[in-house]
Amino acid sequence: MKYRDPNSSFSVSEELKLIPRWSIALAAVAFVGVQYLFYYVFPHPHLHHAPVALRIYFSTSWSALVAVYMLMIGYISEDAPRRNMGKWLWILLCIVLQGGIGPILYFILRQPILTVCPSCGSRIEGDYHFCPQCAYRVAANCGSCHSSVRSTDLFCTHCGHDLANDNMPDRLRAYPE
């Protein structure tokens, strides 16, 4: 597992890369399958007299909803292991608890992303400044208020402390002095 900088910003493209190919294929099949069910297997008698645009709207919206649900299950299957959560438990809950309850519970209860300490290899939360096992400094922080700072900051954005006096390890500095 790679070290992840806790000061890095959230990236939607990075999160979308977690969706596995099988989930994308399943979403495409589900989209087409719901279209088929809507028009040929379970045609609603009232919708046959409705305008074509309304029938297309309903079939497309229900198909898209099912496809997005399949993509969400795929995302959860890849996201849960990196948060040290039970992959199969959450997939099962998403399938059993219909109506979006399973994914909502997942996103409410999910744990922070775990990273690996570069020194001792123990799994730690991404927002830790020091490893709780070996006291290795994994992220830059202010020596006065202990809040996170970027490696390019000269002064703390929270308390104004001069970060040059903190004796920060060279590996956490962006620019050598």
N, C-alpha and C positions, 0 to 999 in steps of 0.2 A: 504494500500500500504506500502510495506516495505521500510525502509531507505536503500539507495544504496550508497555505498562509491564511491565518484567521483574519487578516486585514484586507484580503482580496474581496472584491465585490461579487455579488450574486450574478451569475451569467445564465440567461435562459438557454442559450445555445449549448452550454455545457450540460445543463439538465436534460435538454432534448436528446442529447447523445446517449442518455441512459436507456431510452426506449429501445428494446431489442427488436430485431428484424421479425421474429415470429409474431410479436404483438402487432407490428405494422401489417403483416400479411393477414393475421386474424381480423384486424379492424377492417381491411379491405373486403375480405370475405363476408364479414358481418354486415357491412354497408350494402353490398350487393344482395345478400340473403334477405335482409329486411325489405329491400325494394321488391324482391320477388314475392315475399310473403304478403306484402301490402297490396300488390296488384293482382296476383294470380291465386294465392292460396286462401287468403282471408279478405276478399274484397268487401268493403262495407257498402250496403245497398244505398245509403244516403249519399255516399261520396261519388257514386256513378252518375248522379244527376248534378253534382257540383261542378263548377268550372274546372277546367284542366289545371289552371294555375294553382288552385287550392289543393287539388290532389297531389300535385308535384311538391307543393310546400310541405304538406303533412308527411308524405313519404320520405322526402329528403331530410326533414328535421328529425324524424324518428330514427332514420338510418344513421345520421350523423351522431345522434345521442348514443346509440349502441356502439358505434365505432370509437367514439371518444372514451367510452367506458372500457373498451378492450385495450386502448392505448394506456389508460390509467392503470389497469391491472399490470400491464407490461412494465410501466415505470416503477410501480411499487415492487415488482419482483426484482428489480435491479437496485432500487434505493434502499430497501430494507436490510440487505446484508451489509452495506457500507455503514449503516447506523447500528449494527449489531442487534438487529431485531429479527424475529422469526419470519423468513421469507414465505414459507408455505402456510403458516398461520394467517398471515395477512392476505395472501392470495385467496385462501379459503373464506376468510371473513368478507372480502370484497365480492366474492361470488354468492355467498349465502345471504349476506345482508344487502338486499337489492335496494334500488332507489337512491343509490349514492351514499348510503349510511356507512358502508365499509370504508370507502376512501376518505370520507369526512373524519371518521374515527382515526384512521391512519395518520392523516395530516395534523390532527389535534394532538395525538399521543406520540408522534415520532420523536426519537432521540436525536441529539446532535451528531453530526458526522464525526467519526473517530479517525484520528490520524496515528501515525507511528512516531514515537520519539526517535530522533536520529541517533541518539547516544545509546540507549539501552534496548530499544525495540518494543517497549510496552505500548499498549494502545491507550491513547489519551484523547480527551475531547479537543476539538479544533480551536476552541477559544482559550485554552490554557496558556499561560505565559511561561510556566515552568513545569517540567515533568514531575508528577508526584512520587515517582519511584527513585529518580536519580538526581533531582533538582537541576537538570539541564535546562538552560534558558532557550525555549523554542520560539519565542516571539518577542518582538521589541515592545517594551513598556516603559512608562515614566517611573523614575526612581522615587518620585515624591508622592504622587497620587495613585500610582500603579495602574493607570488606565492604558489601553492600547494606543500605540503611536505607530506611524509609518516609519520605515527605515530612513526616509529622506527628510523627516521633520528635524528641525533644529531646536524647537521649543515645543513643550507639551500644549496641545490645543485645549486642555481642560484647566490646567492650573498655571501655565506659563513657565514652568520649570525649564531651566537650561539643560537640554539632554546631553550636551557635550560633557557634563560633569558626572554622568551616570556610569561611566566605565562599561558601556555596552560592548559585548563581544564583537570582534571585527566581522564575523560572518553575518551579523545582523545589520551591519552598516552598508548603506548603498554607496556612499562616497567615502573613501579613506581620507583621514585627516592629513 
